[in-house]
Amino acid sequence: MSRAASSANSPLLIAGIDEVGRGCIVGPVVAAAVILDPARPIAGLADSKKLSEKRRVALAEEIQAQALAWAVGRAEASEIDAINILQATFVAMRRAYTQLPIKPDYIKVDGNRLPGITCPGEAVVGGDALIAEISAASILAKVSRDSEMAVLDRLYPGYHFAGHKGYPTQVHLTALAQLGVTPQHRRSYAPVKKFL
Protein backbone atom coordinates (compact mmCIF):
# COMPACT_ATOMS: atom_id res chain seq x y z
CA MET A 1 0.00 0.00 0.00
CA SER A 2 1.37 3.43 -0.85
CA ARG A 3 1.89 6.03 1.83
CA ALA A 4 -0.83 8.16 0.22
CA ALA A 5 -3.31 5.31 0.48
CA SER A 6 -2.39 4.56 4.06
CA SER A 7 -2.18 8.15 5.26
CA ALA A 8 -5.86 8.17 6.22
CA ASN A 9 -5.03 5.58 8.88
CA SER A 10 -1.54 6.61 9.92
CA PRO A 11 -0.57 10.03 11.30
CA LEU A 12 1.82 12.26 9.38
CA LEU A 13 5.44 11.81 10.38
CA ILE A 14 6.55 15.18 11.70
CA ALA A 15 10.20 16.04 12.31
CA GLY A 16 11.01 18.84 14.72
CA ILE A 17 14.25 20.70 14.05
CA ASP A 18 16.10 23.12 16.35
CA GLU A 19 19.61 24.41 16.93
CA VAL A 20 21.81 25.40 19.84
CA GLY A 21 24.85 27.64 20.00
CA ARG A 22 24.10 30.59 17.75
CA GLY A 23 25.04 33.06 20.47
CA CYS A 24 28.25 31.27 21.47
CA ILE A 25 31.65 32.58 20.41
CA VAL A 26 33.41 29.21 20.32
CA GLY A 27 32.68 25.81 18.80
CA PRO A 28 30.06 24.60 16.35
CA VAL A 29 26.40 25.40 15.99
CA VAL A 30 24.56 22.10 16.56
CA ALA A 31 21.12 21.14 15.26
CA ALA A 32 18.94 18.10 15.85
CA ALA A 33 16.00 16.59 14.00
CA VAL A 34 13.55 14.32 15.81
CA ILE A 35 10.53 12.28 14.71
CA LEU A 36 8.63 11.27 17.83
CA ASP A 37 6.62 8.05 18.06
CA PRO A 38 2.94 8.98 18.62
CA ALA A 39 2.49 5.62 20.38
CA ARG A 40 5.25 6.41 22.90
CA PRO A 41 4.77 9.96 24.16
CA ILE A 42 7.54 11.43 26.29
CA ALA A 43 6.45 13.39 29.35
CA GLY A 44 8.14 16.65 30.31
CA LEU A 45 9.36 17.86 26.92
CA ALA A 46 10.02 21.61 27.01
CA ASP A 47 12.40 24.26 25.71
CA SER A 48 15.85 22.90 26.64
CA LYS A 49 16.84 26.25 28.18
CA LYS A 50 14.03 25.90 30.74
CA LEU A 51 15.21 22.48 32.00
CA SER A 52 17.93 21.61 34.49
CA GLU A 53 21.01 19.90 33.05
CA LYS A 54 20.14 16.68 34.85
CA ARG A 55 16.59 16.69 33.44
CA ARG A 56 17.85 17.48 29.92
CA VAL A 57 20.27 14.56 29.97
CA ALA A 58 17.56 12.16 31.22
CA LEU A 59 15.12 13.37 28.55
CA ALA A 60 17.78 13.11 25.83
CA GLU A 61 18.30 9.44 26.70
CA GLU A 62 14.54 8.86 26.60
CA ILE A 63 14.22 10.63 23.25
CA GLN A 64 17.03 8.55 21.75
CA ALA A 65 15.43 5.35 23.05
CA GLN A 66 11.81 6.09 22.11
CA ALA A 67 11.75 8.40 19.06
CA LEU A 68 11.04 6.88 15.66
CA ALA A 69 14.15 8.65 14.37
CA TRP A 70 16.64 11.29 15.46
CA ALA A 71 19.86 12.79 14.16
CA VAL A 72 22.31 15.56 15.05
CA GLY A 73 24.08 17.85 12.57
CA ARG A 74 26.63 20.61 13.00
CA ALA A 75 28.50 23.43 11.33
CA GLU A 76 32.01 24.17 12.57
CA ALA A 77 33.36 27.51 13.77
CA SER A 78 35.33 27.83 10.50
CA GLU A 79 32.11 27.39 8.50
CA ILE A 80 30.34 29.98 10.65
CA ASP A 81 33.18 32.42 9.94
CA ALA A 82 33.01 31.67 6.21
CA ILE A 83 29.26 31.88 5.57
CA ASN A 84 27.78 33.63 8.70
CA ILE A 85 25.86 32.16 11.60
CA LEU A 86 22.41 32.14 9.96
CA GLN A 87 23.60 30.20 6.91
CA ALA A 88 25.71 27.89 9.11
CA THR A 89 22.63 27.21 11.26
CA PHE A 90 20.73 26.18 8.12
CA VAL A 91 23.66 23.93 7.09
CA ALA A 92 23.58 22.22 10.51
CA MET A 93 19.79 21.76 10.25
CA ARG A 94 20.06 20.29 6.75
CA ARG A 95 22.79 17.91 7.90
CA ALA A 96 20.63 16.72 10.81
CA TYR A 97 17.63 16.22 8.49
CA THR A 98 19.73 14.36 5.89
CA GLN A 99 20.96 11.90 8.53
CA LEU A 100 17.46 10.89 9.68
CA PRO A 101 17.12 7.14 8.98
CA ILE A 102 13.48 7.66 7.97
CA LYS A 103 12.17 10.74 6.24
CA PRO A 104 9.23 12.74 7.62
CA ASP A 105 6.17 13.97 5.74
CA TYR A 106 6.47 17.44 7.27
CA ILE A 107 9.00 19.49 9.23
CA LYS A 108 8.50 22.04 11.99
CA VAL A 109 11.50 24.28 12.55
CA ASP A 110 12.09 26.60 15.49
CA GLY A 111 12.41 30.20 14.33
CA ASN A 112 11.01 32.36 11.57
CA ARG A 113 12.70 30.85 8.50
CA LEU A 114 12.96 27.41 6.91
CA PRO A 115 16.48 26.10 6.29
CA GLY A 116 16.07 25.04 2.64
CA ILE A 117 15.08 21.40 3.17
CA THR A 118 13.13 19.71 0.37
CA CYS A 119 10.22 18.70 2.56
CA PRO A 120 6.95 20.54 3.26
CA GLY A 121 7.11 22.39 6.54
CA GLU A 122 6.72 25.52 8.59
CA ALA A 123 8.83 27.75 10.79
CA VAL A 124 7.40 28.29 14.27
CA VAL A 125 8.63 31.19 16.40
CA GLY A 126 9.06 29.92 19.97
CA GLY A 127 8.41 26.40 18.71
CA ASP A 128 10.82 24.85 21.21
CA ALA A 129 8.30 25.71 23.96
CA LEU A 130 5.17 24.88 21.93
CA ILE A 131 5.75 21.76 19.84
CA ALA A 132 6.92 18.46 21.31
CA GLU A 133 9.03 17.49 18.28
CA ILE A 134 10.90 20.81 18.35
CA SER A 135 11.34 20.58 22.14
CA ALA A 136 12.87 17.13 21.68
CA ALA A 137 15.22 18.45 18.99
CA SER A 138 16.20 21.37 21.20
CA ILE A 139 17.05 18.98 24.06
CA LEU A 140 19.16 16.66 21.89
CA ALA A 141 21.03 19.57 20.32
CA LYS A 142 21.74 21.17 23.71
CA VAL A 143 22.92 17.95 25.37
CA SER A 144 25.12 17.14 22.37
CA ARG A 145 26.72 20.59 22.29
CA ASP A 146 27.17 20.77 26.07
CA SER A 147 29.02 17.44 26.10
CA GLU A 148 31.28 18.79 23.37
CA MET A 149 32.00 21.87 25.49
CA ALA A 150 33.08 19.53 28.30
CA VAL A 151 35.58 17.93 25.89
CA LEU A 152 36.87 21.37 24.79
CA ASP A 153 37.22 22.27 28.47
CA ARG A 154 39.73 19.42 28.88
CA LEU A 155 41.53 20.26 25.63
CA TYR A 156 41.84 23.95 26.49
CA PRO A 157 42.17 24.30 30.26
CA GLY A 158 41.64 27.74 31.69
CA TYR A 159 38.78 28.82 29.41
CA HIS A 160 36.07 27.19 31.59
CA PHE A 161 34.10 25.97 28.57
CA ALA A 162 32.23 23.37 30.67
CA GLY A 163 30.81 26.18 32.79
CA HIS A 164 29.74 28.88 30.31
CA LYS A 165 29.28 26.49 27.33
CA GLY A 166 30.96 28.92 24.96
CA TYR A 167 28.78 31.96 25.60
CA PRO A 168 30.58 35.33 25.96
CA THR A 169 30.43 35.55 29.76
CA GLN A 170 32.84 37.70 31.74
CA VAL A 171 34.77 34.57 32.74
CA HIS A 172 35.13 33.57 29.09
CA LEU A 173 36.16 37.06 27.92
CA THR A 174 38.72 37.33 30.73
CA ALA A 175 40.20 33.96 29.69
CA LEU A 176 40.36 35.14 26.07
CA ALA A 177 42.23 38.27 27.12
CA GLN A 178 44.70 36.24 29.21
CA LEU A 179 45.14 33.09 27.10
CA GLY A 180 44.33 34.20 23.56
CA VAL A 181 42.10 32.78 20.84
CA THR A 182 41.87 29.00 20.34
CA PRO A 183 41.40 27.32 16.94
CA GLN A 184 37.80 26.64 18.02
CA HIS A 185 36.84 30.29 18.47
CA ARG A 186 34.63 32.06 15.92
CA ARG A 187 36.97 34.70 14.53
CA SER A 188 34.22 36.67 12.78
CA TYR A 189 32.51 37.41 16.12
CA ALA A 190 33.25 40.83 17.60
CA PRO A 191 34.26 39.63 21.12
CA VAL A 192 36.86 37.30 19.53
CA LYS A 193 38.03 39.64 16.75
CA LYS A 194 39.45 42.14 19.19
CA PHE A 195 41.88 39.54 20.56
CA LEU A 196 43.25 38.45 17.17
N, C-alpha and C positions, 0 to 999 in steps of 0.2 A: 504494500500500500504506500502511495506517495505521501510525503509530509503534508501536502495540501489536502489530500483526502482525509488524513488522520487528524488534521489540526482542530476539527470540531470537537474531538474527544480529548486531545492533549493540549495542555497550556503552552503558550509561546515560551520559548527559551529566551530569557532575558539575561544579558551580561551587564553587570555594573562595572564601571571603570572609574578609577580615581588615582590621584598622584599624591606624593609626599615629597617635600624638600625644595619647593620652588623658592622659598625665602631664605634657604641656607646659603652660605658662602663657600662651602667646601663639599666635595663629594658629588655623587650622581643625583639626578631627579629619578625617583622610582615610582612606577605605576603598577597597578594590579588590575586584573580582570577576573570577575567571579560570576559563575552561573550557579545559583543556589538550587537545591533540590526542593521543589514544593512539598514533597512528601516528608521531608526532614527539616522542618523549620528550626532555626537557631535562635534561642532566646537571648535578649540583651544586646543585639546589634545596635550600634550608635556611631556617631562621628568619632573617629579614633582619638581626636584631640580631647574629647570629653571623658575618656576612660582612663583608669589608672593603668600603669605599665603592666602590672600583674594580670589585670582583667583582659587587656589587649592580647597578651601572649596566650592566655587560656582560650580566648575566642579565636585567635588565629589557628590554633591547633584544631579546634572544633570545625572551623571553616574548611581547613585542608582535608579533614577526615570525612566531612559530610556533604560538601558542595558537589554538584555534578561535574564541575570543571573549574580550575583556577590556574592562573599563570601570573608571573611577575616579569615586567620589562623595565629597562633603565636607559638613561642617556648619561654619558660620562661628563665630568666637568669640562673636558676639552671640547666636547660636542656643544655644550651649553655656550661656551665662549665663542664657538665658531658660528652658531646659527641663532642664538638668543634663547632665553629660557622658555618662552612660549612655544617656539618651534621644537625645542628639545623635549618639552613636556608631551607634545603630540607624538614625537618619535617614540618616547617611552611607552605611551598608551598603545600605539600601533604595534609595538613589539610584544607587549603583554597580550593583546588581542590575537596576534598571529600565532602565539604559542599555545592558545587554548586547544586542548585535544578534541573538543567538539565545538562546532560553531553555533552561535546563538541566532535566533530569528530577529533580534532587536537589541540595541544597546542603549543604556542610559549612562550618561557621562556627567560627572560632577563639574559644574562650571557653566559658562555661557556660550561655549563654542564646541563644535564637534571636531575630533582630531583627524578627519580625513580617512576614516575607515569605511570600506565598501560594505556596509551593512546598514539597514534602516535604523534610525535611532533619534534620540533627542538629548539635548544638553539641559541639565537641571541645576539651577543655582541653589546652593545649599543642599544638594542631593544627598550628601554624606550623612545628613541628619534626618532625611525624609524617606529614603528608599533603601530597603534592606540590602539589595545587591550592591549598591554604591557604598553603603556602610561597611559591608564585608570587604570590598576592594580597598577601602581606605584603611581598614585594620591590617590587612595583609601587607599593603605597601609600607605602612608605618613600622610594623614589626620587622619587616625585611630591612628597611633602611636603618632603623635603630641598631640592629645587630651588626650591620656593616660599620656604623660609627664606633661600636665597641671594638671592632677589629682595628680600625684606623687609630683609635686611642692607644692601642698597644704598639702599633707601628710608629706612631709619632707622639711619644710621651711628652707631656708638658702642655699640650693644647687642650686637654680635657674634653675631647670629642664625645666621650661616653656620657658626659654630663649635659652639655648644651646641644648635642646632636648636630652640630654644624651651623647653628643659628648665630648671628652676629651679636652675641652677648658681650658684656664688658670683659668677662673672663677670657673669652675667645679673642677679642680685639687686643687685649693686653698681651696675650700669648703671641699673637701675630707680630706685634711691635717688638717683642723681646726675641722671638725665635725665627721670625721671617716666614715667608710663604712656602707651603709645601707643594709638591706636584699635584696634589689633590684639590687645591684651592681653585676657585673660579676667578680667573684673572680679569675677566671683563666686569666684575662687580666692584663698585666704588670702594667699599671698605677694604678690599684686597689690593686694588690698583695702587692705592697710595703707599703700599709697602713694597712695591716692585722696584 
